[in-house]
Amino acid sequence: MAMPADYDGMRIDEASERANSVDDYKLTCIQFIEDISKDYLAWVDRYQLDPEEDKKRRDRIAAVIQKSNEWIAKVSQTIKGVDVAMNDGIQKMAESTAGQPFQLGVFVNKQSGYTNSKPGIIDVNVKASGRNERKTKIIEHYKGQQFRIESTAKVFIHESNIPQNEFELMDVHLNLDATQAKQRDLISFTITVAEIENGYETEKRGVSTIIHII
């Protein structure tokens, strides 16, 4: 089954350069979220899912539109911050469109999707469980890129403690280094996990999280 491509965060860079003010740019990006959601809903149409799964994915996309536009309007403070919130929302719409065939969650301060934290080393808890005795493993988001990270501050996830093994029941803690972040910074990241059977990937999914530094 074809999947919607991950958003590359490059489609409206020119719009951000032309923006007259943060408020004007917020309105542009809120509209962009609304517009591009139609593309993802069209993908759901193409999948011809059973009614329950179809409704679940549409509801998730609708929730992302509402929450991401709220973050663009109320949490983002700069044009770069608006970009971070918008691209996070588009990434989440792609994830919602694709669905989640196996159990997977990413938690910061016991919250998923949208959360907040103080600056410093932020604990990121990744939990996953495969179907039918399959195992799970953290994999690269793109080839040569372990995680997707976009932020208004210089941040990174320590890669030295990323487990290379497969898990029957994953419960892993990663360290997001946000020691250089300041109040009102925004951090968005995506962690990708694969379901493994006999050493081969059968499915893979990403989960995106956005953090407001307080």
Secondary structure, DSSP 8 states (H G I E B T S, - for coil): --------S-TTHHHHHH-SSHHHHHHHHHHHHHHHHHHHHHHHHHHT--HHHHHHHHHHHHHHHHHHHHIIIII--SHHHHHHHHHHHHHHHHHHHH--SSEEEEEBTTB-SEEEE-SEEEEEEEEEE-STT-EEEEE-SBTTBS-EEEESS--EE--TT---S-BSSEEEEEEEEETT--TT-EEEEEEEEEEEETTEEEEEEEEEEEEEE-
